[in-house]
């Protein structure tokens, strides 16, 4: 019997403690509300309003860019037109050289170094990758994007040269090794759209890379895609293969001795 009374007493104490905590918490809550009303009500409300405006401004920006299309960008953005107009003529866009050639299990493999050079300095490397390809005949695939005279506003043609992939003669092009990551800004053009906002830059590059699958998507803006511009060469050690731009705008390899 004493044990039962003891358990009952403990239960009653727990119930009392629960209600004391609930009452204390509610009192603190009401005291906080009363303090805000009597002392900092205006400051508090003002802070809430400012925070609300900041959030709405950010949301409005997202909705604005979300509603814009690549066609709006080409038609109305003067900064984009100026960036295209400022593209300078290029005559070299990179080079490749053999690191080693060796036979494994009766098959020849070529390990090569591929280098992209800066647009304004042919001695400056902006991207360097190493690949191992079966065989000694290697394909270098590029996407060329040309802009017509009206878009560039200067009466001269301008173009972008985007390296896509590398593959051997025993590979399907779709199984090739990527050079630049599609939908992203190529290393050689990292500063090309510096005056545009980040969402505009992302929209531009995403649309440009889509020209690989749909070459007419930007046709009404005078943008022409020359895809499938894969040049190939039988590679040998001791030589450097410099990728030049011909008068027609096509890419071709020029062979020079490795000094």
Secondary structure, 3 states (H helix, E strand, C coil): CHHHHHHHHHHHHHHHHHHHHHHHHHHHHHHHHHHHHHHHHHHHHHHHHHHHHHHHHHHHHHHHHHHCCHHHHHHHCHHHHHHHHCCCCCCEEEEEEEEEEEEECCEEEEEEEEEEECCCCCCCEEEEEEEEEECCEEEEEEEEEEECHHHHCCCCCEEEEEEEEEEECCCCHHHCEECCCCCCCCHHHCCCCCCCCHHHHHHHHHHHHHHHCCCCCCHHHCEEEEEEEEEEEECCCCEEEEEEECCCCCEEEEEEECC
